[in-house]
Structures are given as C-alpha cells and as structure tokens.
Amino acid sequence: SAYSIHREIARFNDRTKQEKENFPPLKMRIGIHTGPVVVGTLGNDLRVEFKAVGNTVNLASRMEGLAEPGTTYVSDDTFRLTEGFFRFEALGEREVKGKEEPVNVFRVIAPSTRRTRFDVSAERGLTPFVGRERELELLLDGFERSKEGRGQAFSIMAEAGVGKSRLLYEFRKAVANEDVTFLEGKCLSYSRGVVYHPVIDIVKSNFDIMEGDGDSEIREKLKRGLKTIGTDEDSTLPYLLELLSVKDSGIDKILMSPEARKDRIMEAIKRITLKGSEIRPLILAYEDLHWADKSSEEVLKYVLESIPGARVLMIFTYRPEFVHTWGAKSFHNQLTLNRLSNRESLVMVNHLLGTKDIDSNLEDLILEKTEGFPFFIEEFIRSLRDQKIIEKRDNKYHLAKDIHEVTIPSTIQDVIMARVDSVTEGAKEMLQTGSVIEREFTYELIKRVTGLPEQELLSHLSVLKDSELLYERGIYPESTYIFKHALTREVTYDSILTRKKKNLHEEIGNAIEELYADRFEERYELLAHHYGLAEDWEKAVHFGRLAAEKAYKLTQFQQA
C-alpha cells in the first residue's frame, strides 16, 4: 500500500507538471511498524472516533517522523516479516521518543522476490555514496528522456570493486517511487556457455517466474503476462517457452531453419519489451556483460536498436575487457567509473571507523594501499581491525603496531585471503566448496555436496556470515548464500589446489543431477561446465551435446 501511494503521488506530480510548470512536487512520508493494536471507539459525546491505539501505532508514527519525504521507513519487526518480498536499505539504530533503547530502521526500496547480491548487502548497511554523483545525475537525466518516449542506453564500465553495482543500486533507489517497471538480468562466470542467460533472467523477472515453478505454472504466467501487455500469443508464446526450456513449447511444429528460429526469438524479446513500455516506462539493467554469451549480445544489440522512440532505458555494466558491439549511437551513453579521490576515500574511511579523528600515518597507509578502490577500502579496514593492527585511543584511531613488524596485505587478493584464512578450517573448506559452485549457492546444494551433519553445516555457515564473507538470502532451509563480492569468490576459488578443485566439480555435478532431475534442461550447460572442469569427459561430452542441441534449437549452429 505504501509503495502504491508513492507511485500515485509520482503520477500526480507528472500530470501536474504538464499542467502547471512551476508547481512544486508533492512527497509523502510513510512509517510502518508491525504488532498488536487496540481498536475501538474513543472520545466523548461531542466527538467520537474509531481508531487504533497503542505502542505499535506510536512506533509506526515515529517511523513516519524519521522518514525523508518520498520514502517509507519500517521497524526491525516489519523488516523481518517482509524480508525477501521487498528490497531494503539498513539505516542503523535511531533514537526514538518514548523508547529507552535505539530502534533499528530500514528504508523500503522496492517490491521484489528476486533480490540481488547488492540488495542483501544493503540490508546490512552501506558506506556513504561518494564520487559518483555526476554519473547518477546522468542516469536520472536519461531516465527522464526515456519517460518522454526518447529511449536511452547507458554502458557503465569499471574495474572490479570500483562501484558499478553500487551506482546501479543508487539509481534504482532514486526511481523507486516512479511508475516504472525495473527488470534486472545478470551474467555469471560460467554463463558464456549458457545461451541467453541474462535475457532469460529478464524474462523470468518480467513474468514473475520463480525457481521452483513447473512447466504448467510457467506457461500460465507467460499467458497472463502476454495478455496484460496486449501481445499476440501465437507469435510470441512458443519462443518464450522454448527460451525457458519448457517441454512441449510447440516450436518443433513450426517448420523453419535454426537461423529463422533465432530471429523469431529475438523478435519475441523485442516485442514484449516495446509492448511493456507502452503500459509504463521500462528500465532493463544487465550486469556483468564481460561474462555474457554471444547470443545474448546479439539480442541486446537488436533490442537496443529499437528503443529510440520507446519509453525504454537500457543499462549495461561490465569490466574493461568487454567490448560491446552496438557502436556509436546518439542515444547510447558511455560512463566510465574511475577510482575515488583521496578526499572521497577518506569519507568512506571516516564512516567505516565511525570517526574523523584518524592519525595521519594511518590515513596515509590506507590511501597508499587501497588506491581509491571502494571495495578494497572496506576489506582493508576490516583486515586491519581483525589483525589488531589499528586501535582507538582517546577517541582517535592509531596504528597499534609498527608497520615494519607486521605483514600488511598489499593487494585486494591478499586482503581477501587474510580474511578467509582467519576463519575456522571447517568454515574455510565450506567457503572454498561454495566458490566452486558459483557466486551464490543454495543451502540444499551445499548440504548435499559437503555431506555434513545439519548442526555442523549451520555452524560453519554462521561463521562465514558473521565474518561477512557470505550473505544469506531467504529463510532457512530455503536459504541461498551469496559471496559478498565477485572478487571474494574468485580469490577463494583460486586458492584451491587443482586436484581438490577437480574433485569438488565432480561432486557438485553429481549433486545437481540428484537434486534437479525434474528440470534437467535448464542445467545442461552448468553440468557440462562442472564435469568438464572435473575432467569427467564422458559426462562432460554427454551434457555438452545436450547443451549444444538446446543452443542449436535456440540460436544457430556456430553458437552451439
């Protein structure tokens, strides 16, 4: 309801802006707390009111008083009850009138059942957003143009750990109350071999298709969605079903070449994009394109070329090694994120240490080692604390040891490994196993692969969560565990001996076969990936052939 109120206010402001140019925008503050209330008739003969009263109402009122205009703030109780259904940002503890203890406050960002790694991170609190204000303004200007029917595209390029995901998160937060559809697709390290991986992500998000949905449920969701946006079912549904590996998609009954089939799939993606944008402006965000497959690149280029006259904003993020194929276009903008300046880096440092009183020698050490990488700054300071290299005396942070007598990590890889080595041996082995699975893994899968008793497994996971090497999403036992950053997973994976890696890939492949036997088709590429790295050539070839047949049906022979 709160989200709907904000969106209606945003619609009202858009209409008013067209009628009265200088009319100031209206914004509402909303606060929510969950708990028991007393409901009844209050008052006297002159005035009688039917209302809810009590501590729950009072705290909800305090949340509203704390909220910034245009936002919704919720209490810890409401956050716990709705976690997984909405995106939140932790704002920390706040003093509240009438409460002896400070209260945890969260800001609602948007409804979602498909949270990203950064959403999970935000629920634990973020460092200040610094050094990217201009880029955020450019994205917001592009969004305004796309709302008017002048489609825009932005490519955000930066090294790992410099802040691509944070910029995208802040942009999403800035447009949270707009009447807009925001869809996200991501690439994974193995997805170069998975045809249309980020495109499938977007389609699933658009039609609210969840991990456990069966073929019939997927079919019904697609039918309802196509009807909502007014798209012809016959020319679109079979290709979307085939894209999602749904059996009996109907595509085999249509006589056409693989090249023609690929063209029809691309046309279906373009059609649902443009038709969807006619209902409300559409934002499509594709993350980590440096891991994208060639077919996905072709789809993105095809859709991109169709958006200049549509209410569509496309955003791509990737590392410098990726070179896009869509060339120079007037509606495409390139944003390159540079490292933070010393001043911007110190803003982060002050926040992380909770004070501006920092010894100059310590400041110089942090600036010299981290070189303006936001993620490196966070990990480096945590490492200094864990190793007790820094201490707080008289409300000022100092170096506690002679830097010539201790080993101070000099690269982000060293910092991450120092953190990994600091946990218990059992927790470290579990983290390594998880890194072989991928950037994120389910409780069910890690339990099957490790074979550990439940209590021992949960104990190791708790250690890894407390150290913030992993984040947890969802509610046990339906939990998913996510590496804090792609670099954390990459460095952990590279620390495993080759023979052990091969064994783990084999065990993971076997576990995936056992767990997901009912929807094998979605995981052919993943199984080929694991068995290939395990050097189990018989299974690698078997699943590789199945993946190739699937790719052949979807695209063309070269990609297969």
N, C-alpha and C positions, 0 to 999 in steps of 0.2 A: 504493500500500500504506500509506504514512504517513497519507494522508487517511482511509483506511478504518479504520485503528487509532484515530485520534482520534474518528471518528464512533461506533465501537463503544464506546469509553470513555464518550462522551456518553450513549449508550443505557443503558449500565450504571449511570451516575450517576442517570439519570432513574428507572430501576427501583428502585435502592437508596433514593432519596429518598422514594419512596412507601412502602417497607417500613420504613425506619429514618430518621426525620425529621431527626435531628441528625448523621447520618453525613457526614463531610467528603467533598467531591467529589475523585475521583482525576484527575490530569492527567499526561500523558506528555510528555517532551521527545524530539524526534527530530532527528537530524542526517544530512545526505546529502552525499556528495562522489562524483564520478564519475571513474574512472580504472582503470588496471590493478592487479590484486592478485595476490599469490602464495597459492595454495590448496594445502593439503597436510596431512599428519598430523604433529603436533608433540607432543613430550612424551618420557616415558621409560617404563620397564616398569611403574611404579606408576600413571601417569596418561597417557592418550593422548587428544588432541583433534584433530578435523578442523576446521580453521578457515582463515579468510582473514587475511593479514597484509600489512603494507607501508605505504607513505606514504598511499595512498588511504584505507585503513582508519583510520589515525591522524587524518587531517584530518576524516573523517566524525565521528569521536569528538569532535574539538574543536568541530565544528559543534553536536553534541548538547549539549556542555557550555555553549555560549553561549546556546542556545535557552531561551526562557522556558517555564514549564510550560504544556502545552496547545498548543505551537507546533512547526512544523517549519522549521529553518533549512537553507539549502543554500549551497554554494560557487558561485563565479563559473562554474566549468566546468559544473556541473549546471544552473545558470540558463540558460546559452547553449544547452544541448542541449534544454531543455524549454520555452524561451520560446515563447509562443503556445499552449501546451497548458494552462498554469496562470497564475493571477494571482499576481504577486509584489510585494513592497514592498522597495525597496533600504534597507538599514540602514547602508551605508557600510563603510569599512575597519575591521577589528578586529585587534588584536594577538593572535596565536595562538602558543601554546607550540610550540617546535620549528621555527618559521618565521622567517626573517630579515626578510622583508617582510610588512606587514599584508595581510590577506586580505579581499576583498570578500565581504560576507554578504548574503543575501536571505532574507526571510521568505515562506513559501508562504501565500497567502491562500485560494485555492480552485481546483479544476479549471475550465478554461474555454477554449473555442476562439473565443469572441466577446468579446474584451476591449474595454472602454470607453476613452474618452479619458483618464479619470482613472486607469485601470489602467496605461496607458502612462506617465503622469506619475509614478505611484508607483514604477515601476521605476527612476526616476532619483533617487528620494529625495524626501521630503516635509518641510515645515516642521512644528513641533510642533502637535499638535491642541489648540487653546486656545479657551476661551469657548463651547464647545458641549457641555460635559459633561452639563449638565442635560437638554438635548434628546436626547442619546444614551441617557441613562438612561430617558427616557420611551419611546423606541422599543423599548428592550430589555424594559421592563415590558409594553408592548403585545404584543411577541413572546411573552412568557411566557403572557399571557392567550390569545393565538390558539392556542398549542400545546395548551391545555386545551379547545379547541373553542369559544372565545368570540372569533369573528372580529373583527379590528380594522382601522381605516384611519387613516392619518396624511397630512395635507397639509402640506408644507414650503414656505413662501413666503419669498422673499427677493429682493433686487435682484441683478442680475448681478454676480458676483465676490465675493459675501459668504460663500459656502461651502455651498451646497446639495449639490453633488456630493461634497464632502469629508465632510460628515456622513453621506451615504448610504454612502460608501466605508468609513468607520469602523464603521458599523453592520454592513455585510457582513463586515468583518474580525472583529468581535466574535462573530458567529454562525457563523464559518467551520467550526467543528468540530461544529456541531449536525447532527442527522439531519433535514435540511430541504432542500426544493427552492427555489432562489432564481433567479427569472427577471426579466430587465430589458428594458424597451422604451423607445425614445426617440423624440422628435419632432424634426424638422429644420425649418429656416427655411422651406422650400418645402412642408412636409407638410400645411399647411392644405388644400391641394388634392388630397391623396392619401388616399383613403378607407381608414380603419382602419390607418393607418401604424404607430402604436405597438402596436396589437393584433397585427398581422402579425409584428412584431418578437418579441413574447412567444411566439407560436405557433411561429415558427421556432426560437427558443431552446429551447422545451419539447421539441420533437421532433428537435432537433439537425440542423436543415436548414441547409446551408451555401450560400454564394453561388453556387457552380458546379454545384449539384445539378440534374439534369434532371428532367423530369416523372415518369418512371417511378420514379426514386430517391425523389422527394418522396412519391409515392403509397405506396411500400413503407414508408418511415419513419413516415408517418401511420398506416398499418395496424398496424404493430408497436406503436406508441405507444398507440393506442386499445385494442389487445388487452391491453397491460400494465396499463392503468388500469381495464380492465373496462367500457369504454364501447361501446354499441351502434354498430356501424359504419354501418349503413344510415341512421340518423337523424343522423349526425354527419359522416362522411367527405365526402359531396358538398359540404357547405357549407365545410369547411376547404379542400378542393381549389379551390373557386371563390375563396375568400379569397386563396389563394396563386397565383392566375392559372394554374392547371394546366389544360391542354386536356382536353376530354372529361371534365369533372368529374362529369357525369351530372345536373347541376342543371336543365338545359334539358328533361329528360324528365319533370320534376316540375311539374305544372300548378299555378301559384299566382301571386298578384299580387306586384309588387315589395315591397309592404309586408309581405306574409306571408314572402317570402324573407328580408327583413331580420330579421324576428322569429326565423326559424329559425337564421340565422347567429348572432344574439345568444344564442339558447338553446344552440347548439353550444359557444360560448365559455364560457358559464356551466357547462355540463355537464362539460367537460374540466377546468375549474377545481375544481369540487366533488369530482369523482371522483379527481382527482390528489391533493387534500388528504386523502383517506381513506387513501392509502398512506403519506404523510408530510406534515408541515406545509408549507404553501406560502407563499412570500413573492413578491409581484408588485410590482415597482418601475417606475413610469412617470415618465420625466424630461422636463422642459421642456414641460409641458402648455400653456404660452402659445402654442405652435405647433401644437396639436392640431386635427384636423378635427372637425366636429360629430358625425359618426357614431361616432367613437372615444369622444367624451364620453358619448354615449348608452350605448355598450357598458359603459364603466366604471361608469356610474351603475347599470345593470342588474345587473352582477356584484356591485357594492358592496352592493346591497340584499339579496343572497342569502347574505352571509357571516356574519351574527351567530351562527349555530350551526355554523360550519365552522372548520376549522383553517387559516384564511387570514388573512394580513396584507397589506394593500394600502398602498403608499406612493406619493404623488404629489409631484413637485417642480414649481414654476413661479414666474414673476416676478409682481409685484403687479398687473399689468394683467389677469391672468387671473382670472375669477370662476367658480368651479365651480357646478354645477347640482344637486348632491346634497343641499343643505340641511343642517339641523341634525339629527344623529343621535347617539345616546348612545355608539355605538361608533366614531364619527369624531372625530379629534383634530386641531386646527389648531396647527401650530408655525410661529411667525414668527421668522426669524433676524435679529437686529439686528447692527449694526456692532460691531466689537471695541472694548473699552475701551482707554484709553491703556496700562494695565498689560499687557493681553493683546497689544496691538500690539507693545509693546517685547519681549515674549517671542519673537515672530516675528523682529523686527529682530535681536535678540541671536543667534538661531540662524543667520540668513542671513549675518551678518557674522562669525560664529564667535567672538564675544567679548561680554562685558557692559560692557567699557570703551569707552564711546562718549561723545564730547564732548556736553555738554548742548545746545549750539546745534544740533548735527546731529540729536539726538533730537527737539528742538522742531520743526525743519524737516520731518522725516519725519512726525511726528504731525500737523502742521498740513496738509500736502499730501495725505496718504493717507486721513485721516478714518475710520480703522477698517475699511477695505476690505482683506481679506486678499490678494486678487489684486493690488490696487493696490500694497500694501506690497512684494510680491515684484518686481513690474515696476519700481517706482520705485527701489528699491535697485540693481537691475541697471542701470538707466539712469544712476544717479549714478556707478556704477563704470565703465560704458562710456565716459562723458564725462569720466572722471578728475576729477570734482568732489569726491570724497572720497578720502582716503589714510590709511594706517595708519602711525603714528609711535609708537615706544616702546610697541608692543602696544595702542595706543588709536586708534580711528578719529576723524578730524577732517575738517572742511571744508577742502579743498585750495585753494579759490578763494573770492574774495569773491562772495557770492551776488548782489550787485548788479551784478556784471560778467559774469555768465553767464545764459543762458536756461535756467531750470529748469522742466521740464514741470509744469503745474499741474492737469491733469486726466488721467484714465486714458487718454483718447484721445490726448492729447499724448505721454504716455509711450510708448504702443504705436507711434505714428508715428515717434517719435525712434528707436526700436529698428529699425523697418522701414527707415528712411532710412539707418541705419548700415551695412547690408549692401551688397554689390556691386549694381550696376544690374541685371545679369542675374538675380541671385537675387531681387531685389525684384520684377522683372517676373514671375518664376515664382510668387512668393507671391501676387501680385495675380491671376494666372490661376487659381491654386488656390482663391482666395477666391470666384471666380465659380462654380466647380464646386460647392462646398459646404464644410461643416465638415471633411469628410475626402474624400480622393480617392486613386485607385489610381495606381501607377507607370505602368501600361499606358495609362490615360486621359490623364495629364498628358504622357506621351511623344507620344501621338497628337495632342493639341491643340497643343503647342508645336512639334513637328517638329524638335526639337534633336537633334544627334548624342548618342549614349549617354554619352560621357565628359563632355561639357559639361553635360548634364542632371544627371548624378550629382554633378558638381562644385557646381552651384547648390543641389541638394538637401542636400549635405553642409554648405554654408554655413548654410542655414536650420535644419538640425538642430543644428549647433554653437551657433547663437545662441538655440536653444530657442524659436524661433517656430513650428517644426513638430516633431512627434514622429513616429517611424517605427514601424510595427507590421508584424510578419511578416518574412519573409526574401526578399531580392531574388532574382528580379524580381517576386515575388508580393507586393510591399510595398504598404502603404497609408500615406498621410501624413495626419496629423491636426493641426489647429491647436491650440495649447496651450490656448486658451480661446475660447469663443464670441465674446467681445469682440474678440479678436485678429483673427478672421475678419471681423467686422462692420466694424471700423475700417479694415482693409485694403481691403475691398470699397468702402467709401465714399470711399476716396482715388482711385479710378479715374475718369478722365474719362468722361462719358456715352457719347460716340461709341465709345470703346475698349471700354466695357462691352458695348455692343450687338454689336460685332464678336466679342468673346470668347464671348458667349452663343450666337451663331450657330455659331462653330467648335466649341464644346462639344457642341451639339445634333448637328452632323454627325458628330462623333467617336463619340458614344453610339450613333447609328444604325449606324455601321460596326462597332463593337465588340460590340454586344449584339443583333445581328439575330436570334439564335436564341431569345431570351426577351424579345421586344419588349413583351409585355403588361405586365410589371412596371414598365415605364418610360414608359408613355404620359403620365402626369402630369408626370414630370420633363422629357420632351421638350416638352410644351406650355408648361411653365414657361420653359425656355430660349428657345424660339422666340418666345414672347410678349414676353419682355424684349429679344429681338433685333429685334422688330418685323417678323419674317418671318411676316406674318399668314396666308399660305396654309398653311404647315406648322403654325403655332400652332392654327389652326382645325381642321386635319386631326387632329392628335393630341389636341386638346381634345375633339373629337367622340368619338374612341375612348375617351378617359378618361371622358367623360360616360356612354357606353354601358356601360362597365365599372362605373361608380358606380351606374348605374340598376339593373344586374343585382344588385348587392350590397346596395343600400340602398333609396332611394326617389327619386322624380323631383326633389324640392326640392334634395337634396344634389347630384345630378348637375348 
